[in-house]
C-alpha cells in the first residue's frame, strides 16, 4: 500500500528560525511525542533521508518514540544528536507568551524548548540540509539521532536508540550534540566531556524517647551530623586537567519529627555527587562507604544505599575533531571557545561509547525557565557554524 502524500510544509526548513518556531508549536512534553518527531520526519524525508521512528518500552516507564534518519551509505558517518522532548511549562499564567506559540518578537523566538533544545536541533537540521543541497556528492553519510526521552528518565531514549542502530550495523564516526552549552555568547564554550552523577541515601538509626530523659533515648541527629561532617571534611579529589574537583552536596535532611519534646528514631539524608574522571560510580561508592565506616565506628548505627546511575564521567580527548569544532566556532564568532566539562549530564554520556562526541549549542540562560527563549542571532550563528564544520569535516574525508 502506498504511503499517502504529505501536504507541503508551510515554512522553509532551511530557515532555522522558522523550523524552531514550528517545533516549539509541537507540545512534546516528556514522554509525549507531540508532533515534533513527525515534523522532523516530514522535513528529512522530503530531503532524501531514510527515516525510522522506533518506540522503546520498559516496565514502569512510558513508551517513548525516537527518530533515526540517515542519508548516504558510505563511511564516514557523521551524526547530529538531540532531543525534541521538553520539560513541563509549569504555571502557564506566569508566561508572558504562549509557551507553545513560538512567537518571534524583538529578535527572540519564545517558547518551551526554544534553547533546550529545539532551537539547537533546528539550526543543525537547517545547516545539514543546506550543506547537502550545495554538496550532493559529498563523501560519507550524515545521520540524525533524536530522542523523546532526554528530559525524562532517559530509559527508552538515546541509550536504546544507539543500541538499536548499532544492532542494525550503523557505525558512527563522530557526533555533534546540540545542547545549549554557551553561558552568555555563542563563542563561550564547547563541551568535551561531562561529570558523572551519583546519589546516596543515608539513614541513621537511633532510639525514640523523651527529651527530658536522654539516657533512655539515642538521638540519631548527632550521628547524622558526625557522618555528614566526615563526608565533607576532605575533598574527594583535586580535579584533573579537564575537570573541576568532584563535589558532594547534601540535598535533603529530614527527621520527620513534628514534636519538640521527642527525640526522633531516625534521621535521613540524601546527597548527590557530581564526579570527574578520577572516579567510577563503583569506586566512588566504595570511598563513601569507607568514610562512613571510619566515622561511625561503633557509635553510629547507619544504613547507606546508592541509586542506580547511568551517568558516568567521560572525556572526548582534544584532538583533530575537537579542534575542527573549535575552529568553526572561532571563524564564525571571532573568538575561540573554551573546552569545558561543566554542567549537568546529557545524552552524550551514552553516545561516547559509540564514537567521539562534542556538544555545542545555543546560549542556555533560560533553559527550563518560564519565558524560555533563544536569540535569532544565535540560531543563525549555529547554522553557519554547523555548516562550516560539515564542510571542513567532509573536505578532510575527500582528501583522504
N, C-alpha and C positions, 0 to 999 in steps of 0.2 A: 504494500500500500504506500503510495507516495505521501511524503510529508507535506501538509498544506503550506502554501506560500505565506510568509510572514509579511505584514504590512511594512512599508518603508519607514525607517526612523524619521522622526520629525526634527532631528538635530544632526550636526556633523560630528561623528565620533572622533575625528581628528582634532577637534577642539576640546582641550582638556577641561575648560570651564563648563561647556555645555554638557559634557559627559559626567562631570562631577555633580552638576545640578540634577541630571536625570537619575543618577544613582542615589542621591540623597532622598529623592522622592519615592524611593522604594523603602518601606518601613521594615527593614531587615534586622530587627532586634533579636539577638541570640535567643533561641536557635532557629528562628523563622527566616526562611529564605526571602520573603517579602518582595519577590520580583527582581531582586538585584542580580542574581546569577542568571536568570532568564534574560535579562537585558544584556549582560556580557556575552552570553551565548549568541544572542541575536547579532551583536556587533561583530564578534570574532568570526562566526560562521559566514557572515556576509563578506568577510575579507579572506576567505580561503582556509580558515583554521578548521581542523577536525576537533570537535568539542564533545566532551563527555561529562556527565554530571552524576557521579556515583553518590549514593546515600549510604552512610555508615551508621551502625547501631551498637549499643552496649547496654547491658542490664542497668537499670536505674538512671539512665540518661535519655534525653530526647534524641530521636533520629535527626541527623544533620546532612544536608545536601552540600556537595562540594563541586568544584569545577576544575577540569583539566583540559587544556586546549593546546594543540601543537600545530605548527606549520613547518614543513621541511622534514626530510627523512635522514639526513646525514649529520654526523658529528662535525663540530661540537654542538652541544645542546645548551643554549643559554636560557635560564629560567627567570621569569618575573613572578615573584610570590606576593601574596597579600590576602586580605580578608574583606568580605563585604558585610559581615555582621557588625552590629553596633551595640553599645550599652543602652539601657533604657533612658528615656528623656527626663525621668523624674516628674516634677511638678510642671505640667505643660503651661500653667498660668504664669510661671516665672520666666518663660521665654518671651522675648520681645517680638519674635517672628515664629512662624510655623516651623517646628523642628524638622518636619519632613517636607518643607516647602521649597528648599533650595534657592532661596531668594538671593539675587545678585544686587547688592547695594554698596555704593561708595568703595568699589574696588575689593569687596569681600563677598565670598559665597558662604551663606549661612545655612546651618542645619546639622542635625546629628550625623556624625561620621565625616564631616567636612574635612577635618585634618586627620582623623583616626578612623579608617584610613582610605575613605572613598576618594578623596582628593588625590592622594599619592598614587593610588592604583589607576585612577583615570588618566593622570598625566603620563604614566608609564604606558598605558594602553595606547594613548594617542601617539606617543613617541614611536612605539613599535610599528603601528600602522603606517606612520609617515616613513619610517626607515624602510619598511618592506615595499612601499609604493615606489620609493626612489631607488631601491636596490633589489629588484625582484629576483636577481640571480645571485644574491649574496650567499656565500658558502655557509653550511651548517643549518641549524634549526633554532627556533625560538618557541618556548612554551610558557603558558600561564598556569600557575598552581594557586588556586584561590579557594579558601575555606569559608564556611559559615559558622565556625566554632572557635575563633580565636579569643573572643571576649567572654566565652563561657568556660566550661570545664576543660576544653581542649582535649577531649577524648575521641570524638568522632570527626575530627577535622584533619589538620595537616599531617599529624603523625600517621594516621591511617591512609590518607591520600598518598603520601610518599611511599608507603609500603605497597599500596595498590599499584602505583605507577611502576615501581621497581620490579614488582612481580610480573608485569607485562613487558619487561625488557627495556624500560626507559632508563637511560644512564645520563645523569646530569653532569655538566662540566663546571658551571659557575651559576651563582644565583644572586639576584638583586631583590631585596625585600624593601617595600616602600613604606615602612613605618615612619611616623613623624619623629625624626631623630634630632632636628635642629631646635635649640632652645630659643633663639632670637632672630637669626637670619639664615638664609639658605647656604651660607658659607661656613657655618659653625662647626659641624661635625658629621662624620660617618661612624657607624658602629661596626667594629670589627670583632666584637665578642659580647657576651653577656654574663653577668654573675648568676650563680645558682641560687636557689631558694629552698630553705629547709625550715619547717615549722615543728616546734616541740610543745608538748603539753605536760606540764609538771604539776603533780598533786602532792601536797604534804599532809600527812595524816596526824591528827592529834587526838585529844580526848575532850569532849564537851563537858563543861562544868560551870559552876557559879564563880563569877569573878572575885567574890569575897572569900572563896576557898581555893586559891590557886594550887595548893598542894594536892587537891583532888582532881585537877584538870591538867591538860597538856596543850598549851597554846601553839597551834601549827603555824601561826603567823611569824613567830620568832624563827622557826626552821626555814620558812619560805624566804625571809629576809636574808638569812645566812646563805642559802643556796644561790639565790639570785646575785648576791654580792660576789660569790665565788665565780659565777659565770662571767661577771663583768669586771673582775679585778685585773685580769691580764688580757691584753689584746690577743685575738685569735691568730693574727699574723701581722706583718708589716706591709702587706701589699706586694705586688710584683711589678714587672716592667710596664705592663699594660693595664693592671687592675689596682684599684684602691684597696685598702685593708678591708677584710671581711668585717661586717658589723652585726651585732645581735641587738635586737630591740624587743623589749617586753611589750606586748600589745594588749594583754588582758591580765588583771589581777583581781581575784574575787574570793570572798569567803561566804557569800550568801547568808549573812547574819544581820537581821534587822534589829536585834536586841542589843542594848548597851550593857547589860549585866550578865551576858552569857559568853563564855569562852567558846569559840566555834570548834567544830570537829575536824574541819578540813580547810585548807587554803589551796586555791588553784591559780595557776598562771599559764599563759600562752606566750610563746616568744617566736620570733621569726629571725632567721639569719640569712642575709644576702652574702654569699661567699664567693671568693675568687678561685682561680685555678690552682691554688695550693691544695684545695680540698676536693673530695668527692662527698656525696651525701653520706656514704658509709663511714669514711674516715672522720668526717665532722661529727657525726652522731657518736662515734666512739670517744672522741675528745670531750664532748659534752658529758657523756656518761662518766668519764674518768674524773672530771672536775667535780661533778655532783657527788660521786662516791667519796672522794677525798674530803670534801667539805662536810658531808653528812656524818661520816664516821659511824659511831653507834648512837649518836644523839638525835638524829632526824630520820623519821620514817617517811619515805617518799616513793613515788612511782613516776616514771618518765616514759613517754611514748613519742614517736615521731610520725607525722603524717606521710603517706607515700608521696614521692615527688618525682616528676619527670623534668624538673628544671635544674639542669646541671650547668656548671660554668664551662665556657668554651671560648676559644680564641681562633679567629682566622688570621694566621700569621701574615704580617705585612710582606708583600711580595708584588709581582707584576700585576695581579688582578686588583689588589687594593690600591696600588699606585695608579692604575688606569681609572678607577672611580674617582680618586682624589684629583687626578689631572683634569677630568671632565668638569668637576665642580670648580676648580681653580680657573680654568679658561672662561667659564660662563659667569662666574661671580667676581673674579679678580682676587680671590683670597683662597689659600689652601686650607681645607678643613682639618680639624684635629681628628686623630684616631681615638675613639672612645669606647669604653665598655660599661659606661654608667647606665643608670636607669633600672627598670624592671625587667621582666622576662618577655620573650617574644617567641614566635614560631621558628625563629632562626635556630633555637635550641634543638629542633627536630631536623631541620634542613642540613645542619652542619655534619650530620652523619652520612650524608649522601654526596655533598660537594662543598667547596668553599662558598661562604655566604657573607655578603656585606649588606648592611642596612643603611638606607639613605632615603629621606623623605621630607615632607613639609615641616614648617615650624609648628611645634606642638603645644603652644601656650594654652589653648582652650580645649584640648582633648578631654573628653568625659565631662566637660563642664556644661552648665546652662549657657545658651547662646554660643555654642561651638561654631567656629568659622575658620576659613582659610583664605589667605590673600590670593587674588587673581595673579598678582606678580609672581608669587611662589609657585603656583601651578604652571605658569608659562616657563619659569626658570627650570623647574623639574622636568618638564617635557624636553626642553633643549639639552639639559644635562644628560638625560637618559638617551636621547638621540645621538649625542656626541659619544657617549660611552659605547653604544652599539656600533657606531661607525668605526671607532678605534678597535673594538674587540674583533669584529669580523674582518677588518683590514689585516690584522695580525694573522688570523686564520688563513686568509687568502695568500699572504706572503709565505706561510709555512707549507 
